[in-house]
């Protein structure tokens, strides 16, 4: 569904609510030319207790940490962005939605050093279903290993969600679609498994859970952290600093993606090779089912993950 098909009226920009079609920037905005912006992707779920943002505090903390790496001084306190987001969701009367806060160097000059440019901040919300398709949550997705490698942390910090770095993900995603895959998997510079273009990846072997560690050049996704905690609470051994070779993908018992957009999505094949039976595996199903149970019912032990709207 494109933006033109959605009934969303406004966006919060630099302290004001503006009409959706008026939420614009100058064509010479620094971030447009050099990718000097940071962002987050967050979900608000329609829970049994009403709309609630999933792990907002963790996302907000990462936004400010990402900004600090690029000397982007967000001119609003976290509490102000929280209130703006909650008010925006209420204004749009959304029971569930995707939330995109972004802060970036704006319009003043186009030298590479952006220190003289103002920092602009915006928050948008809109309805967004399953990122890889509703059927993918049950049937899984077909993916391919990309020829594009994940950039190293010595080149661009991989722990930060910086806008410019996502051209790496765009290339991998375009290549996957060109080969009729739903999504790609990127390897790091050493040739080990890193992540998907917009997702973290998990491997199951002998009912134990493995996921690439931070040292593999991944983004430490909030949903990744959630899946690790859920898996452990369900009794599965979790190896969260794993090194996974490309070949291990093909012989895995199960694979799945995690991400704010992808949530918990099974992977049924890699490079045309079925993963086990080519269906959602039992451990993936257990973790996925518990994840959706949590975001629907907010059980007491996970209540701290939610910010009520």
N, C-alpha and C positions, 0 to 999 in steps of 0.2 A: 504494500500500500504506500503510495507516494504522499508527500506532504499536502498536495492539493486536494487529496481525498479525505483529509482529516478535519474534524470540527474543533480546531484549536485556535484560539483568538489572540493570545498575547505571549510575549517573552519578556523576562526581566533582564534589563540592560542597564548597568551602571546606576543602580538605585531606583530605576523607574520601570513601570510596566508599560510596554509599548505594543502597538498592534503588530501582529505576526509579520505582515507584509512590510512594515516599516523598520524591522529589526535588521538594519543594514550597516555596513562599514565602507570606508573609502577604498577605492581600488588600489591606492598606494599604501594600504595598511601593511606594516612591517611583517606581521605574521603571515599574510597572504603570499608574500614573496620568499620568505625564509623559514617558514614553519615554526616561528618563535611563539608558541602557545602551549598551554597544558590543559588537560581536560580529564573528566571522569565520565564513566557510564554507570548509571545506578538504576535500580528498579524499585518501583513502588508496587506492592502487591495488595490485592483485594483480599484481606484476611478475614477470619471469622469475627475479629474485633474491629473491622473497618480498615480503610487504607493505611498502610504502614510502609515506610521506606526501609529497604533491606540493607543493613550494615552501613548506614549513612555516615556514622562517625569515622569508620575506617576509610571510606572513600574520601571524605573531606580531609582527613589527615594526610592521605596520599596526595591530594591535590596541592596542598600547601608545601609538602615535601618536594614534589615535582617542580613547583614554582621556584623554590629556593635554589635548586640546582642551576636554574637558568637566570637567577637574579631577578625574577619576576616578583615584585612586591604587590601582592593582591591588596587593593585598597579597602578591603572589608574584613571584618573579624569573622571567624567561623560562625558565630552565633547569628550574624547578620545574613550570611548566605543560607543558613538553616531556615531562618524565618522567611526569607524571600522565597525559598523553595516550597515550604509548606503553604505559604499564601498563594503561590502560583498554582499549585495542585488544587487547592480549594477553589480558586477563581475559575479554573477550567472544569471543575466538578468531575474530576477523574478518579474512578475507583482504583484503577491500576494504570501504570504508565512507565515509560522510560524517561530518565532524567539526565540531561547533558549540561553540567556546569563547565564553562571554559573561561580561561583567563589568557590574555595575549597582548603582545606589544602592538600598539595601534598606529595611528597616522601622525607623522610629523616629519620623518626623514627616512632615507633608504640606505644609509650606510650599514655595514654589517653589524657594527656595535649598536645595539638598540637602547642604550642607557638613557638617551634623550627622549625616547618615545613614551607616551602615556600607556599605562596598563589598563586595558578595557576588560570588563567582566560581564558575562551573560549566563543566564540559566534558561534552558528550554525544556519543556515536558511535552510528551505526546504518547498516544497509545501505540504499543509495539508488541506484537505477539512473539511466537517462537522465532528466533533469528534465522535458524537453518530450516524452518518449516515445521508445522505442527506434527506432520507424520514422522519427521526425523527423531522426535523424542521417543517414539515407540519402535520404529523400524531401523533407526540408525542412518548414518550417512556414508557415502563412498568418498574417499579422500585420496589425494596423491601427494607424494613427497615432492616438494618444489625444488627447482634448480637454483632458486634464489636462497642465499644463506641469511640467517639472522645476523644483523650487525652486532659487533662485539661491544662489550661495556666500556672498552678502552676508546671506542669511537663515539658512541652516544650512550649516555647512561641507560641501561636496560630496565632499571627499577623505576624510571619516570615515565609517565604517560605524556610525552611531548608530541605535538601535532605533526611536526616535520618528519619524525622517525617513522610514521605510519605509511610513508611511501613504500617502505620495505614490505609491509603487509599488503598494500594494494597490489604490488607486483605479483606476490605469491597468490593472491586471490584471483587476479585476472588470469594467471597461468592455469590455475586449477579449473576455472570455468572453461578455458579454451580446450582443456582435455576432458571436458564433461564430468568433472568431479564437483561435488558440492563445496568442498573446502580443501585447503592444502595443509601440509605439515612442513615447517621449515626446520632445517638443521642449523646448528651453530657452526662457527668457523672450523671447529675440530671435526665436524662431520657427525656429531651426536645429535640426538633429537632435542630440539628446543621447545617448540610450541606450535600452535596454529597461528594464522595471521591475526586473529583476534581472540584466541582461546588458549588456555593451558591444556595439557594432555596428560592422561593417566593410563597406566598399563596394569593389567591384572595378570598375575601368574601364580598358580597354586593357591588361589584365594588370598594372596597378599597384594597390596596396592603399592605401586611405584609411580613416582612423578619426578620429572627433572628438577634438580635443585637450582637455587639462585645462581650458583657459579656457572651454570650452563647458559647463562645469558637470557634468562626468561624474565618476564614481568611476573612478580609475585601477586597473582590475581586474588582479589577478595573472595571470589567464588571458589578459587583453588583452595584458599585457606579454610573456607567453610566445608568443602568436600573432605579435606584431610581430617578435620575435627569430627565430622559426621561418621566417616569410615572408622575412625578409632572408637567412637562411642558405640558403633555397631559391633565392635570386637575384631575388626580386621587389622593385622599388622600393616603399618604404613611406612614406606621408605620415601621421605619427602626431599631427600638430597641425592636422588638417584642419577646415575649416568646411564642413558639408554641408547643403544646403537640402533641404526636404521634396521638392521636385520632382525632385531628383537621385536620390531613392530609386526612383522609378518608371522611370527611364531607365538605371539601373545595369546593368552586365553581370552582376553577382552581388552578393548580400548574405549576410552570415552574422552570427550572434550568437556571443559568447564569454562564458564565466563558469564558476565552479567547478561549479555545478549543471548549466548548459547545455553545458559543455565547448565543442565547436565545432559549432554547429547551423546548417545552411543555412536561408535564408529564400527561399521559393519565390514568395510573392506579398505585396503590400502594398496594403491597401484594395481587395482584389479584383482588382488588376492583376498579372498574371504578371510576374515578373522574368525577362527574356529568355525562355527556353523553359519556365520554370516548374519547372525541375529543378535539382539540385545542379550548380553550375558547375565547370569544370576546376580553377580556381585554388583555390576553396574545398575541393574534393576533395583537392588536393595538400597544402594546409595541414592539413586535418583528418586525412588519412591519416598524415602525419608526426607530428602531435600524438599520436595513439593509438599509433603505433609507439614513440614516446619513452616514454610512460607504461607501456608493456608491457615494453620491453626495456632501458630505462635506458642508452642509448648513452653512451660515455665522455665525449663533449663536453657532455652534459647531466646528468652524474652529480651535479653540485652542486645540482640541483633537487630531489633526493630525500633524505628522512630515513628510513633503514631502521627498521622496527619490531622 
